[in-house]
Amino acid sequence: WSHGLTKEWNGHWAISEPMWTLMRGRRSFLINREPWSTHLGHMRRCGFEILYVAQRRANGISRASLTKRWRHLSDDDLSCDSVFVQARKPAAPLRSAA
């Protein structure tokens, strides 16, 4: 789980920032640790219309195991181990021919 880094699927939220930097090494990124709510917010800010969402819930690490950076996570984010989203960007309005 968690790309083989931890035993729990959401264990990456229990890893401190300094340790995460060490684990990432020289890679420009490892995995995106942002929760579902962050991705949803980005989609909405970019103008996507959310048509369908299916979430899968799973137990994982407890709230007490979260590092300081992730203590703000909602219960929804903490238990959401995968999401299927169907979204669309509305078509731009047609321009009138001048």
Helices and strands as residue ranges (DSSP letters): G 2-4, G 11-14, H 17-24, H 36-45, E 49-57, G 63-65, G 68-70, H 75-79, E 80-88
